[in-house]
């Protein structure tokens, strides 16, 4: 009987880690479509914030300018609570 466990291995590059650390995983509320929420974020003036769908209601939020998305969200908590 073979009891070995197969495990996937992934070695992240330093630039990948830096990219991920500046982003944020978020949940879209009310079952809205990602493009609709993206448009609303852009209309509110957050032109550098992009949403990357992760499946179901999860998205990865990233700043195209390389800014820390958590700081952006914390600076406009009331707006982002609505989306």
C-alpha positions as CSV (number, residue, x, y, z in Angstrom):
1,X,0.0,0.0,0.0
2,X,1.4,3.4,-1.0
3,X,0.8,6.1,1.6
4,X,2.8,8.9,0.0
5,X,1.1,12.3,-0.2
6,X,1.6,14.4,-3.4
7,X,2.1,18.1,-2.7
8,X,2.3,20.9,-5.2
9,X,5.3,23.2,-4.7
10,X,5.4,26.8,-5.7
11,X,8.4,29.0,-5.2
12,X,7.4,32.7,-5.4
13,X,9.7,35.3,-6.9
14,X,10.5,38.4,-4.8
15,X,8.6,40.6,-7.3
16,X,5.5,38.4,-7.0
17,X,5.5,38.7,-3.3
18,X,5.9,42.5,-3.5
19,X,3.0,42.7,-6.0
20,X,0.8,40.6,-3.8
21,X,1.6,42.6,-0.6
22,X,0.4,45.8,-2.2
23,X,-2.9,44.2,-3.1
24,X,-6.0,43.1,-1.2
25,X,-8.5,40.2,-1.4
26,X,-12.0,41.6,-1.2
27,X,-15.6,40.2,-1.3
28,X,-18.1,41.8,-3.7
29,X,-21.4,42.2,-1.9
30,X,-25.0,41.9,-3.3
31,X,-23.8,39.5,-6.1
32,X,-22.9,42.3,-8.4
33,X,-20.8,41.7,-11.5
34,X,-17.1,42.5,-11.3
35,X,-17.3,44.9,-14.3
36,X,-20.1,46.9,-12.7
37,X,-18.2,47.3,-9.5
38,X,-15.0,48.2,-11.4
39,X,-17.0,50.9,-13.2
40,X,-18.3,52.3,-10.0
41,X,-14.8,52.4,-8.5
42,X,-13.5,54.2,-11.6
43,X,-16.5,56.7,-11.5
44,X,-15.6,57.5,-7.9
45,X,-12.2,58.6,-9.1
46,X,-10.1,55.6,-8.2
47,X,-8.7,55.2,-11.7
48,X,-5.7,53.2,-10.6
49,X,-7.6,50.5,-8.7
50,X,-8.4,47.4,-10.7
51,X,-10.3,44.3,-9.7
52,X,-9.0,40.8,-10.7
53,X,-11.7,38.1,-10.4
54,X,-10.7,35.2,-8.3
55,X,-13.9,33.2,-8.5
56,X,-17.2,33.3,-6.7
57,X,-17.5,36.7,-5.0
58,X,-13.8,37.2,-4.4
59,X,-11.6,39.7,-6.2
60,X,-8.0,40.8,-5.9
61,X,-7.7,44.6,-5.7
62,X,-4.6,46.1,-7.2
63,X,-3.3,49.6,-7.8
64,X,-1.8,50.1,-11.3
65,X,0.4,52.9,-9.8
66,X,1.9,50.4,-7.3
67,X,0.3,52.0,-4.3
68,X,-0.8,50.1,-1.3
69,X,-4.5,49.3,-1.9
70,X,-5.2,48.8,1.8
71,X,-4.3,52.5,2.4
72,X,-6.6,53.5,-0.5
73,X,-9.5,51.5,0.9
74,X,-8.9,52.7,4.5
75,X,-9.0,56.3,3.2
76,X,-12.4,55.8,1.7
77,X,-14.0,53.1,3.9
78,X,-17.6,54.4,3.6
79,X,-17.4,54.1,-0.2
80,X,-15.8,50.7,-0.4
81,X,-18.2,49.3,2.2
82,X,-20.9,49.9,-0.4
83,X,-19.2,47.9,-3.1
